[in-house]
Amino acid sequence: MENMEKPPTAVVFGCGNPLIGDDGFGPAVIEQLLLRKMHLPLGVSVADVGTGVREYLFDYLLSEKERPRHLIIVDAIDREDKNPGEVFEIDPSSVPAKKLHDFSLHQFPTVNMLQELQQFTDMKVTIVVAQVESLPEEVSLGLSPAMAAAVPKACQKIMDILSTTQSEVTVHDV
């Protein structure tokens, strides 16, 4: 029998490598969201995808099945114009060149896939990032104090985004 389960209305993917200090921001945010699971809106799925987000994005691009309406990517970023721990949104088309060339891309999802999902499907893509304090050159567990303080801020930002998404879904489905 065919699986009749509806896809989630929104998916939050935490990207990053917790073994590389502040790069573990995305997984840390997902961990906090999972602790608040009872407060997540119905139909929202969250996942720590670590360094493997490409496979999920590729599946969404190729899928003929219904996709989530909103994809939220959470990651760390390194920009000179931001303060450590600052949480903000960026559009897939505005990913800094430094990240575009960083395509071992455990640090950031494949930008072309995010742009294609937004452009060629009905899926909205939001990227929530936080400015790193530093990225170590060798294995280093744990977030810097600035990034640890950014985790609850990012969680709140995501909850705000999800409440807007849920409102849009409700209006759209009526």
Summary of the structure (lengths in Angstrom):
residues: 174
radius of gyration: 15.8
end to end distance: 29.0
largest distance: 53.6
contacts: 545
relative contact order: 0.24
helix: 43%
strand: 20%
